Amino acid sequence: MGTAATTQTSVHNVRWTVNNGTALYTNLPTQMVTVNSKVATVTVPDKVTCSLSGSSVPIVVTADAVPFSDIKVSLEKSIATDEAKTDNSVGITVNAGEVVTLKVGTNQGVLGFACAATVTGKELKYKLDGTDKAQFSIIEKVSVTAQKAGTKPATPAMKLAMVADKSTASKTTIEGECPGLGGSWIGLTTLAQGDKVCPPSLMSELLTLSLFQVLKVLMPNNNGATALLLPPVPKPLVNLLLPLRLNTTLLSTVRPSRAGSSPLPRLST
């Protein structure tokens, strides 16, 4: 449930309507909803490192509430308010046209910038825009530290592993460690199924800004289980309610047999 920023701050009556099963169910009672003027927060880092003659580490943008319409977050140069209009972002270039739009269905985004070979600037400013910007707050500036990129190793150790104490059956937490600036962006992408040659079901990419290398970890689409294939049986001994096809993949099969009956065909592994 949400409402526009122009909605009056008060207690409102919300009425629900039953769309299906009206013959069996009555409409729900009126719900009292309080609309307040509390301002949500856009979460961004206040300190970012970049590589000389390179790029910054990823700036992840999130918010503690979902905008009713949208908010837009971007970076811009920091110009002082003194008479000389001092540029506090000398040597720092914001990625052209890069804007993060947060809305229903889009809860985060990434910003970045580039650093020249010589950087004397120390900061950038965050710019907040969008339909619901009045209901959100964001810090004004981000401090920029430019440093020389490390020597590129021939075979960098790109560590990416599951964190056991933070993972559950329904949620897997993965952490990565990369050389250079120490900042990374880990993206998990599910590939389309249907490939005929070893289709991976999960690809993990680790991007290192200072080295800009990609690590891909491929996992089998059967989640590590051994694929069991049924041998061709011309005349099955027992009629199954749901006949199995020859290419059916099974994790496990347990089928009791009656006393005195012939044993069921064995599965080949």
Steps between C-alpha positions, in 0.01 A plus 500: 500500500628846417384853431623807317705769670208744456265290719380682812671390823205363691309181580326361192236230456600229255225274367574158352301323231478122450549433129463120503263278697251776580228239548689342788687792659394843617704815448778566747445764769627854456869541589637809674823617337717780641698704247793680660769734371798289606793538261669182374877473454703428187803292598828581323867492612661817632854390401608346169840399361602528135804394300718765334435482125223256583156465653341509842374205697124447451270740685191298593182707543207368708220644714318390816161553333358442152396822322134523399606633156878534479814676620814560294855509643809619312845651558617851415806720548543679831527875440562718804270790582788747535546790262760311296266199458781262586479161331542232767484218243806573283614180328178314584256432215147374562380227263298678232122456519514256792187522718360245745119491504340333802135395465272201548693201365838680504645516852864582425744628240870577450683828433865564418756751377849517347822653634772665294873431533520799736213573737486807723128489564373344821126451461185467291139585579193281494199633310150386600217543253176329396129516577533404867827678583330711770437186705862378489830628636858432391843609622637800313853392410725200446870523585731376222843346559711442189782248518738329265378165376701199608715298262286267296587141594525236228263264680305693765340303781131577469338351808125443491334265746181437695484633857365201693392680817302758297336256259179301534311248288313780321771767496869471411743775601814529283800721577792577273850632552686669218845664470554868426257749650313237698161595361292259298157449350361148505209427266305174486321431173276205417557387143213392276435128511475288188861494379587158368869498594567511877259783589620676816221624723699758691780739407684711753697798382754688709610830352820657633511870424876540528572198281165478324506125477207264503475174689230258389402208717288239326277262691316196356127543455418196717643667814770238537265198503589196289273478198314168495370368169245223461604218263252421224236254623283357218232360734494652848398262776289758680273764351605842632251777555751746352718313245861617490662597174843369410663836552341568840758617757447359852654601832382180671232235451353267767229254392388209723404170334243245607605177659562238235510742210790539260761762591478838330764591238807664656609850422835543330728775631 
